[in-house]
Amino acid sequence: MNSMYFTEEHQMFRESLKDFLQKEVVPHIEKWEKTGTVERFIWKKFGDMGFFGLAYPEAYGGLNLDLFYTVIFLEELQKINSGGFAANMWAHAYLAMTHVNKEGSHEIKEKYLAPSISGDKIGCLCITEPFGGSDVAGMRTTAVKKGDTYIINGSKTFITNGVYSDYLVVAAKTDPDAGHRGMSIFIVDRETPGISATKLDKLGWRASDTAEIAFDNVVVPANQLMGEEGKGFPYIMQHFALERLIMGINAHARAEYALHYAKQYMSERTAFGKTIDQFQALRHRYAELYSEMEVCREFNYSVAYRLDKGEYVVKQATMSKLKSTKMADEVINECLQFLGGYGYMEEYPMARLLRDSRLGPIGGGTSEILREILAKMILDDKNYKPAT
């Protein structure tokens, strides 16, 4: 493993995380994939181990560690072959909790961030809408100020942890006439009247509860507004760099897992008197795929390093997600082919891996949207600024 980014402490953390996942998670994966429900106890075990607190302040029970602990957390979650389980964990720890940590008041952090770190509360992030998709500025959900409350109406979709979470981080328009400048972020308790969630039936990520959520006159106290009113859009944009990098890292990690599995299989499978890793056509294709994975991995590490140093890496993180998710789909598709007929069987890992990987170029901003963002930055010299 690259010693330029990973210390001995990182390696020890990786080994303990691997052991934990094998003992505590892997025995339950098949059940969770079938039921579409990750049982509550595992969140608490993750919290007890400190896995949700890697990137968060010690004041709320976090460990305040560098970003490469998060890289390891993401990579190892991809290598137990349940994109859905992995998504539940990282969507809680990095989508919902990032907003709570960055925009929440001290009171909100004590009420939501501390129990999120300990695994006692689960969060979800509600941005995407049925009509909007990747068009965040086109959001229709509204939050109308009324006395010392806001009334939220609207709907969200494709929300990971959308059914079983305890709180929702919700983006809504507080000033519908102000375009993207009229958006704000709220934290809402699940039991607040007027919230309903419908579980969606997906091609992959079967273990995760992905929901469409409706808000019908949901009354939220004004102190549940996070950060400043009207600053929601820059807050969201600011955190997209991390989200895109996370999805880029996930992609190189699952591609690495697929290649590792295919290598093992090819060394044991025989045809015409020799193992299939001796056939030049397969050897050379494998070498090429491995090279593509490693190029993405090295790039992703360099972006993680810069993000950890406080650089604004929206362009590079967007490239990370665009290129790595495309690479992962190609690698996994080819690795399935290396397995022949067994690649198509559910009892072998490639079928699920292929389905789970396919979300990569769709979720968290489609590849089409990412290409347009990059085109604006590269061709039009557009400069996306961090929220101030």
C-alpha positions in Angstrom: 0.0 0.0 0.0 1.2 3.5 -0.8 3.4 4.6 2.1 3.3 8.2 0.8 -0.2 8.6 2.2 -0.5 5.7 4.7 1.4 5.4 7.9 1.8 2.3 10.1 -1.1 3.6 12.3 -3.3 3.7 9.1 -2.3 0.1 8.4 -3.2 -1.0 11.9 -6.5 0.7 11.6 -7.1 -1.0 8.2 -6.4 -4.5 9.7 -8.7 -3.9 12.7 -11.5 -2.6 10.4 -11.1 -5.7 8.2 -11.4 -8.0 11.2 -14.4 -6.1 12.5 -16.2 -6.3 9.1 -15.5 -10.0 8.7 -16.7 -10.8 12.2 -19.6 -8.4 12.7 -20.9 -7.5 9.2 -20.2 -10.3 6.7 -22.3 -13.0 8.5 -25.4 -10.8 8.1 -24.9 -9.4 4.5 -27.0 -12.1 2.7 -29.9 -11.5 5.1 -29.7 -7.7 4.7 -29.5 -8.0 0.9 -32.7 -10.1 0.9 -34.7 -8.0 3.3 -33.5 -4.6 2.3 -33.1 -3.7 5.9 -29.8 -3.2 7.8 -30.5 -4.1 11.4 -30.1 -1.5 14.0 -27.5 -3.2 16.2 -24.8 -2.8 13.6 -24.9 1.0 13.7 -24.3 0.9 17.5 -21.3 -1.5 16.9 -19.8 0.9 14.3 -20.3 3.8 16.8 -18.7 1.9 19.7 -15.7 1.2 17.5 -15.4 4.9 16.7 -15.9 4.4 12.9 -18.5 7.2 12.6 -16.3 9.7 14.4 -13.1 9.4 12.3 -13.4 12.9 10.7 -15.3 14.6 13.5 -14.4 16.9 16.5 -13.4 15.3 19.8 -15.9 17.6 21.6 -18.8 15.5 20.3 -17.1 12.1 20.7 -15.2 12.1 17.4 -11.5 11.2 16.8 -10.6 14.2 14.5 -8.3 12.0 12.4 -6.9 12.8 8.9 -8.8 12.0 5.8 -6.9 8.8 5.0 -8.7 7.1 7.8 -11.9 7.9 6.0 -10.3 6.6 2.7 -9.6 3.3 4.5 -13.1 3.1 5.9 -14.6 3.6 2.4 -12.2 1.1 0.7 -12.8 -1.7 3.1 -16.6 -1.2 3.1 -16.5 -1.8 -0.7 -14.6 -5.1 -0.3 -17.3 -7.0 1.5 -19.5 -6.9 -1.6 -22.6 -5.0 -0.5 -22.8 -1.6 -2.1 -26.1 -1.1 -0.2 -24.7 -1.8 3.2 -21.7 0.4 2.4 -24.0 3.2 1.3 -26.0 3.1 4.5 -22.8 3.6 6.5 -21.1 6.3 4.4 -24.3 8.3 3.6 -24.9 8.5 7.4 -21.3 9.3 8.3 -20.4 11.7 5.4 -23.6 13.0 3.8 -25.9 13.7 6.7 -23.2 14.2 9.4 -21.1 16.5 7.3 -23.9 19.1 7.2 -24.7 18.7 10.9 -21.0 19.2 11.8 -20.4 22.2 9.4 -23.7 24.1 9.7 -25.3 22.9 12.9 -25.3 25.1 16.1 -23.6 23.7 19.2 -27.1 22.7 20.5 -27.8 20.9 17.2 -24.4 19.1 17.4 -25.0 18.0 20.9 -28.5 16.7 20.0 -27.7 15.1 16.6 -23.9 14.9 15.9 -22.9 13.3 19.2 -25.5 10.5 19.0 -24.7 10.0 15.3 -21.0 9.4 16.1 -22.0 7.0 18.9 -24.3 5.1 16.5 -27.5 5.9 18.5 -29.0 8.1 15.8 -29.0 7.6 12.1 -29.2 10.4 9.6 -30.1 10.9 5.9 -29.5 13.8 3.5 -32.5 15.0 1.5 -31.6 17.0 -1.6 -32.6 15.2 -4.7 -36.2 15.6 -5.9 -38.5 13.6 -8.2 -38.6 16.4 -10.8 -35.1 17.9 -10.3 -32.5 15.0 -10.2 -29.1 16.6 -10.4 -30.6 20.1 -10.9 -30.3 21.3 -7.3 -31.2 24.9 -8.1 -34.5 23.7 -9.6 -35.7 22.5 -6.1 -39.4 22.8 -5.4 -39.6 21.8 -1.7 -40.4 25.0 0.3 -39.9 26.1 3.9 -42.2 29.0 4.7 -41.5 31.0 7.9 -44.4 31.2 10.3 -43.8 32.8 13.7 -40.9 30.9 15.3 -41.4 27.9 13.0 -40.9 26.9 9.3 -43.6 24.9 7.4 -42.0 22.4 5.0 -43.9 21.1 2.0 -42.5 19.0 -0.9 -40.9 15.7 -1.8 -37.4 14.1 -2.1 -36.3 10.9 -3.8 -33.4 8.4 -4.0 -32.6 9.1 -0.3 -30.3 6.6 1.3 -31.4 5.7 4.8 -34.6 7.4 3.9 -36.9 4.9 5.6 -35.1 4.0 8.9 -33.1 7.1 9.8 -33.9 9.1 13.0 -33.4 12.6 11.5 -33.4 14.2 8.1 -31.1 17.0 6.8 -33.4 18.7 4.4 -32.8 21.3 1.7 -35.7 23.6 1.0 -36.5 26.9 -0.6 -37.0 29.6 2.0 -37.3 32.3 -0.8 -38.6 30.6 -4.0 -38.1 33.8 -6.0 -34.4 34.0 -5.3 -33.4 31.0 -7.3 -30.4 29.1 -5.8 -29.9 32.0 -3.4 -33.2 31.2 -1.7 -32.3 27.8 -0.4 -31.8 26.8 3.3 -30.9 23.6 5.2 -32.9 22.2 8.1 -32.6 19.3 10.5 -35.9 17.5 11.1 -36.8 14.7 13.5 -38.3 11.7 11.9 -41.3 11.6 14.2 -42.4 15.1 13.2 -46.0 14.9 11.9 -46.4 15.1 8.1 -43.3 13.0 7.1 -43.9 9.8 5.1 -41.4 7.6 3.4 -41.8 5.0 0.7 -39.1 2.4 0.1 -37.9 2.2 -3.5 -37.2 -1.1 -5.3 -33.7 -0.9 -6.9 -31.6 -2.8 -9.4 -28.7 -2.9 -6.9 -27.7 -1.6 -3.5 -30.4 -4.0 -2.3 -29.4 -3.9 1.4 -29.9 -0.1 1.7 -33.2 1.5 2.3 -33.6 4.1 -0.4 -36.8 6.2 -0.1 -39.1 8.7 -1.7 -40.0 11.1 1.1 -43.1 13.4 1.3 -43.3 16.5 3.5 -46.9 17.6 4.2 -47.1 20.8 6.2 -44.2 19.6 8.4 -43.7 22.1 11.3 -40.1 22.6 12.2 -38.9 25.0 15.0 -36.9 27.9 13.6 -33.8 26.8 15.7 -33.7 23.7 13.5 -32.4 25.9 10.6 -28.8 25.0 10.1 -26.4 27.9 9.2 -27.8 31.0 7.7 -31.1 31.3 5.8 -30.5 31.5 2.1 -27.0 29.9 2.2 -28.2 26.3 1.5 -26.9 26.2 -2.1 -23.3 27.1 -1.3 -23.3 24.7 1.7 -24.5 21.9 -0.6 -21.9 22.8 -3.3 -19.1 23.0 -0.7 -19.8 19.4 0.4 -20.2 18.0 -3.1 -16.4 17.8 -3.4 -16.2 15.3 -0.5 -19.3 13.4 -1.8 -17.8 13.0 -5.3 -14.4 12.0 -4.0 -16.1 9.4 -1.7 -17.8 7.9 -4.8 -14.5 8.0 -6.7 -12.8 6.2 -3.9 -15.6 3.7 -3.6 -15.3 3.0 -7.3 -11.5 2.3 -7.3 -12.0 0.1 -4.2 -14.7 -2.1 -5.7 -12.7 -2.4 -8.9 -9.7 -3.5 -6.9 -11.9 -6.1 -5.1 -13.2 -7.4 -8.5 -9.7 -7.7 -9.9 -8.4 -9.5 -6.7 -11.3 -12.0 -7.0 -10.8 -12.5 -10.7 -7.1 -13.1 -10.3 -7.7 -15.8 -7.7 -10.4 -17.4 -9.9 -8.2 -17.3 -13.0 -5.3 -18.9 -11.2 -7.6 -21.9 -10.3 -9.8 -22.3 -13.3 -8.4 -24.6 -16.1 -9.1 -24.8 -19.8 -7.3 -26.8 -22.4 -4.8 -28.1 -19.9 -3.7 -24.9 -18.3 -5.0 -22.3 -15.9 -6.8 -19.5 -17.7 -4.4 -16.8 -16.3 -1.9 -18.3 -18.8 -3.8 -17.3 -21.9 -2.3 -14.1 -23.4 -5.6 -12.5 -24.3 -6.8 -12.7 -20.7 -3.4 -11.8 -19.2 -3.1 -8.7 -21.2 -6.7 -7.6 -20.7 -6.3 -8.1 -17.0 -3.0 -6.1 -16.9 -4.7 -3.2 -18.7 -7.7 -3.2 -16.4 -5.4 -3.3 -13.4 -3.5 -0.3 -14.8 -6.7 1.7 -15.2 -7.7 1.0 -11.6 -4.3 2.0 -10.3 -4.3 5.3 -12.2 -7.7 6.2 -10.7 -6.6 5.1 -7.2 -3.4 7.2 -7.3 -5.3 10.2 -8.6 -8.0 9.8 -5.9 -5.3 9.6 -3.1 -3.8 12.8 -4.4 -7.2 14.6 -4.3 -7.8 13.2 -0.8 -4.4 14.6 0.3 -5.2 18.1 -1.1 -8.8 18.1 0.4 -7.3 17.1 3.8 -4.9 20.1 3.5 -7.9 22.4 3.1 -7.7 23.0 -0.7 -10.8 23.6 -2.7 -10.8 20.6 -5.0 -14.2 20.7 -6.7 -12.7 20.2 -10.1 -10.5 17.3 -9.2 -13.2 15.6 -7.1 -15.6 15.9 -10.0 -13.0 14.3 -12.3 -12.4 11.6 -9.6 -16.1 10.5 -9.7 -16.5 10.8 -13.4 -13.4 8.7 -14.3 -13.4 6.2 -11.5 -17.0 5.2 -11.7 -16.7 4.6 -15.5 -13.5 2.6 -14.9 -15.2 0.5 -12.1 -18.1 -0.4 -14.4 -15.7 -1.5 -17.2 -13.4 -3.4 -14.8 -16.3 -5.3 -13.1 -18.0 -6.0 -16.4 -14.7 -7.6 -17.7 -14.1 -9.5 -14.5 -17.5 -11.0 -14.7 -16.5 -12.1 -18.2 -13.3 -13.7 -16.9 -15.6 -16.0 -14.7 -17.6 -17.2 -17.8 -20.9 -18.7 -16.8 -20.1 -18.5 -13.1 -19.9 -14.7 -13.5 -23.7 -14.7 -14.2 -24.5 -16.8 -11.1 -25.8 -15.1 -7.9 -23.7 -17.3 -5.6 -20.5 -15.7 -7.1 -19.8 -12.1 -6.2 -19.7 -10.5 -9.7 -23.4 -10.4 -10.4 -24.1 -8.3 -7.3 -21.0 -6.3 -7.8 -22.0 -5.4 -11.4 -25.5 -4.2 -10.2 -24.1 -2.3 -7.3 -21.4 -0.6 -9.3 -23.9 0.6 -11.9 -25.1 3.3 -9.6 -21.7 4.9 -9.6 -22.2 7.0 -12.8 -25.8 7.9 -11.7 -25.9 8.7 -7.9 -24.4 11.9 -6.4 -24.5 13.8 -9.7 -24.8 11.9 -13.0 -21.8 11.6 -15.3 -23.6 13.9 -17.8 -24.0 16.6 -15.2 -20.3 16.2 -14.1 -19.1 16.6 -17.7 -21.0 19.9 -18.0 -19.6 21.1 -14.7 -16.1 20.3 -15.8 -16.8 21.9 -19.2 -17.8 25.1 -17.5 -14.6 25.1 -15.4 -12.2 24.1 -18.2 -13.7 25.8 -21.2 -15.6 28.8 -19.7 -13.1 29.4 -16.8 -16.0 29.3 -14.3 -14.8 29.3 -10.8 -17.0 27.7 -8.1 -16.3 29.4 -4.8 -16.6 27.8 -1.4 -19.3 29.1 1.0 -18.1 32.0 3.2 
